[in-house]
Amino acid sequence: MKIRLALAAVAASAALLAGAVGAPAAQAAPSTDAVAAKAALDSIQPQPHDAASVIDGIAAANAVLKQLGITPFTPTIGACTDFTFPLAVGGAVAGPKTPGLPDLPLLGIKNGDLTLNVLGTDHDLNAVKKGEVLYGFVPVGLINDSGDKSGMRVAWFNVNTFKGGLGEPMGGLSDTILDAVAKRIAAAGVPKALADGAVSPLKTALNILPSNGVRGGLVDTGAGTVLSAIYGTVKKGDATCFFFPSLGIATAK
């Protein structure tokens, strides 16, 4: 299904590539999904709006993302069935990283020392591992979306590997981060007492997030420079808001 979505940034897909990306070496032929994702990103057209009238709301959304270490993308706007037009911004952070915890010494350990001593092997307990990108999305002023959170999506294309995806689903941002950490801890076999000690400060750090409208998605992009677009729908009570893409670049290690 072809995506015809609007809002600035990849209108300058060429500029993004020219300014931030060197000529990548082809490693494999692009997959069908990757070609579709790249075509969708290239087809996005800019839609101007009055930046002066949105700066306060966008500044607040940017601040939420930055406080978690997530680099904001371009701002965007939504069109709702109740004839309102909320603003929003997306963003991304590459691993290894756990938003909300600097350095991520999960379990209160730096450099993984205690992890090694307890488990006999070194495990990466970060929510976002190497080769992964965590996407975040923060709308301004949305309320009453406590039901289905599956409407937001991510399109991405790794210009170094020619891999990509179209329509990767997002969920609640706090849930996405906590679920990822819980998965790492379970896979590492960390004792429950230590696991509880790891998750508790993370939950506290994530309390800065508004409960409504904020979305997150964890994508295995592989290492490289990743062109990205976050778009889709958020419920606003009985209304539905469709958000045009928030666009940006993430560099995965």
C-alpha positions in Angstrom: 0.0 0.0 0.0 1.5 3.3 -1.1 2.0 5.9 1.6 1.3 9.5 0.6 1.9 11.4 3.8 3.1 14.9 4.4 5.6 17.0 6.4 9.0 18.3 6.1 12.4 16.7 6.1 12.8 13.9 3.7 11.7 16.4 1.0 15.3 16.8 1.5 16.0 13.1 1.4 18.8 14.0 -1.0 20.0 16.7 1.4 20.0 14.3 4.3 22.0 11.8 2.4 24.4 14.5 1.1 25.0 16.0 4.4 25.1 13.1 6.8 25.7 9.9 4.8 28.7 8.9 2.8 28.2 6.7 -0.2 27.4 3.3 1.3 28.9 0.1 0.0 26.2 -2.4 -1.2 26.3 -5.5 0.8 23.2 -7.2 -0.5 20.3 -6.6 -2.9 17.5 -4.7 -1.2 14.5 -6.8 0.1 11.0 -6.1 -1.2 10.1 -4.5 2.1 13.2 -2.4 2.1 12.4 -1.1 -1.5 8.8 -0.3 -0.4 10.1 1.5 2.7 12.6 3.6 0.7 10.0 4.5 -1.9 7.6 5.5 0.8 10.2 7.7 2.5 11.1 9.3 -0.8 7.5 10.1 -1.7 6.8 12.2 1.4 6.1 15.8 0.4 6.5 18.8 2.6 3.5 20.6 4.0 4.2 24.1 5.4 2.7 25.3 8.7 3.1 28.3 11.0 6.0 27.4 13.1 5.6 30.5 15.4 2.2 29.2 16.5 3.4 25.8 17.6 6.7 26.4 19.2 5.5 26.2 22.9 3.8 22.8 22.4 6.6 21.4 20.3 9.2 22.7 22.8 7.5 20.7 25.6 7.4 17.6 23.5 11.0 17.9 22.5 11.9 18.4 26.2 10.2 15.1 27.1 12.2 13.2 24.4 15.5 14.9 25.3 15.1 14.1 29.0 15.1 10.4 28.0 18.1 10.8 25.7 16.0 10.5 22.6 17.0 12.8 19.7 13.9 14.6 18.4 12.9 14.5 14.7 11.0 17.1 12.7 7.7 18.3 14.3 4.5 17.2 12.7 0.7 17.8 12.9 -2.3 15.6 13.2 -5.8 15.8 11.6 -8.5 14.6 13.9 -12.1 13.6 13.3 -13.2 16.1 15.9 -11.7 18.9 13.6 -8.8 19.6 15.9 -5.2 19.7 14.7 -2.8 18.6 17.5 1.0 18.9 17.2 3.6 16.2 17.9 7.2 15.3 17.5 9.0 11.9 17.1 12.5 10.9 17.8 15.0 8.0 18.1 17.9 6.7 20.1 20.3 3.9 19.1 21.6 1.3 21.4 23.2 0.3 23.6 21.0 2.6 25.7 18.2 2.5 28.3 16.2 5.8 28.1 15.9 7.3 31.6 19.0 5.8 33.0 22.4 7.5 32.2 25.1 5.0 31.3 22.7 2.2 32.2 24.4 0.6 35.1 21.3 -1.6 35.4 21.4 -3.5 38.7 23.4 -0.6 40.0 26.6 -1.8 38.3 29.0 0.0 36.0 31.0 -1.8 33.3 29.0 -5.0 33.8 31.3 -6.2 36.6 28.6 -7.5 39.0 26.7 -8.9 36.0 29.8 -11.0 35.2 30.3 -12.1 38.8 26.6 -13.1 39.4 25.9 -14.7 36.1 29.3 -16.0 35.0 28.9 -14.2 31.7 28.4 -10.7 30.4 24.9 -9.8 29.4 23.7 -6.6 27.8 20.7 -5.6 29.8 20.0 -2.4 27.9 16.4 -1.8 26.6 18.0 -0.9 23.3 20.8 -3.2 22.2 23.5 -2.7 19.5 22.0 -2.7 16.1 18.6 -1.5 17.4 16.8 1.8 17.4 14.1 2.9 19.9 11.6 5.3 18.4 9.5 7.7 20.5 6.5 9.8 19.7 5.0 12.6 21.8 1.8 14.4 20.8 0.7 17.7 22.3 -2.5 17.9 24.3 -4.1 14.5 23.5 -6.2 12.9 26.2 -8.3 9.7 26.8 -6.3 7.3 24.6 -6.1 4.6 27.2 -7.5 1.9 24.8 -5.7 0.5 21.7 -2.2 2.0 21.3 -1.3 0.2 18.0 -2.1 3.0 15.5 1.4 4.6 15.2 3.9 3.1 12.8 7.6 3.4 11.8 9.0 3.3 8.3 12.8 2.9 8.1 15.6 2.3 5.6 19.2 1.6 6.4 21.3 3.2 3.7 24.3 1.1 4.6 22.7 -2.4 4.4 19.8 -1.5 2.1 17.4 -3.1 4.5 14.2 -1.5 5.7 10.7 -1.9 7.0 7.3 -0.4 6.4 4.7 -0.1 9.1 6.6 -1.4 12.2 4.0 -1.1 15.0 4.5 1.1 18.1 2.9 0.8 21.6 3.1 2.8 24.8 6.7 4.2 25.2 7.0 3.3 28.9 5.7 -0.2 28.2 8.1 -0.6 25.3 11.1 0.3 27.4 10.1 -1.7 30.5 9.2 -4.8 28.4 12.5 -4.7 26.6 14.5 -4.5 29.9 12.4 -7.3 31.4 13.1 -9.5 28.4 16.9 -8.9 28.7 16.8 -9.7 32.4 14.8 -12.9 31.9 17.1 -14.0 29.1 20.2 -13.4 31.3 18.7 -15.3 34.3 19.1 -12.5 36.7 17.8 -13.4 40.2 14.4 -11.8 41.0 15.8 -9.6 43.8 18.4 -8.0 41.5 15.8 -7.7 38.7 13.4 -5.8 40.9 16.3 -3.5 41.9 17.0 -2.8 38.2 13.4 -2.2 37.1 12.3 0.0 40.1 14.6 3.0 39.3 13.7 2.7 35.6 10.0 3.0 36.4 10.7 6.1 38.5 12.7 7.6 35.6 9.8 7.0 33.2 7.3 8.8 35.4 8.2 12.0 33.5 6.2 10.6 30.5 2.6 11.7 30.0 0.3 8.7 30.1 -1.7 9.6 27.0 -0.6 9.6 23.4 3.1 8.8 23.9 4.3 5.9 21.8 7.4 3.8 21.5 8.7 1.2 19.1 11.9 -0.9 19.2 13.3 -1.9 15.7 16.2 -4.1 14.8 17.6 -2.0 12.0 21.2 -3.4 12.1 24.2 -1.1 12.2 24.2 1.9 9.8 22.5 5.2 9.0 18.8 4.8 9.2 16.3 7.2 7.5 13.0 7.1 9.5 9.4 8.3 9.5 7.0 8.0 12.4 3.3 8.3 11.4 -0.1 6.9 12.0 -3.1 7.3 14.3 -3.8 8.0 17.9 -7.2 7.8 19.6 -8.5 11.0 21.3 -11.6 9.9 23.1 -14.2 9.1 20.5 -12.1 10.9 17.8 -9.2 9.5 15.8 -6.2 11.7 14.9 -4.0 10.9 11.9 -0.4 12.2 12.2 1.7 13.1 9.2 5.3 11.8 9.4 7.9 13.0 11.9 11.1 12.5 10.0 14.7 12.1 10.9 18.0 10.1 10.8 19.3 7.6 13.4 22.8 6.1 13.4 22.8 2.6 14.8 26.1 1.0 16.0 
